[in-house]
Amino acid sequence: QVQLVESGGGLVQSGGSLRVSCAASGIILRLYSMGWYRQPPGKQRELVAVITSGNSTNYADSVKGRFTISRDNAKNTVYLQMNSLKPEDTAVYYCNAHYSRILQNYWGQGTQVTVSS
C-alpha cells in the first residue's frame, strides 16, 4: 500500500520559514518524480515545485528564489524548504509522486501552511 505523509506545516509570520516533509512508503522513491502542489482557500490546486528522478528541479514563478525542493532517496523523503514566506503562500500543501513509465500517480493528504501578515 502506497502512502505519502506530509508533515511540518503550521502557522508562521510573514518573512518566516518552514520546511515541509513528505515521507513515502510502498514505493521506491528514487524512481519517481516528486512534486509539491498547493491549494489556496477557494482556488484550484497549483504546482509549486517538482524534482525528477534525475534531480532536475522546476519551480512556479511565484516561489522561485524562495522555495527549495530536495529529496533523500535513502530516507524515502522529499522536502520543501520555504523561506521569505508571504501571506499569499497560505494553502494546503500536497505531496505528489509520479512515475510516468507505469502510469502511477499518488497524492498525500496535505498539510496546512498559514502565513500571517
FENMO-V995769 format. One record per backbone hydrogen bond with DSSP energy under -1.0 kcal/mol. NH is the residue of the N-H (numbers start at 1). CO is the residue of the C=O. Records with the same first field share a line. If there is no record, write none. Layout:
# FENMO-V995769
NH: CO + CO
This chain:
# FENMO-V995769
3: 25
5: 23
7: 21
12: 114
14: 116
15: 85
16: 13
18: 82
20: 80
21: 7
22: 78
23: 5
24: 76
25: 3
29: 27
31: 28
32: 29
33: 98
34: 51
35: 96
36: 49
37: 94
38: 46
39: 92
43: 40
46: 38
48: 36
49: 36
50: 58
51: 34
52: 56
55: 52
58: 50
60: 48
63: 60
64: 60
66: 63
67: 63
68: 81
70: 79
72: 77
77: 72
78: 22
79: 70
80: 20
81: 68
82: 18
83: 66
85: 16
89: 86
90: 87
91: 113
92: 39
93: 111
94: 37
96: 35
97: 106
98: 33
99: 104
103: 100
104: 99
106: 97
108: 95
111: 93
113: 91
114: 10
116: 12
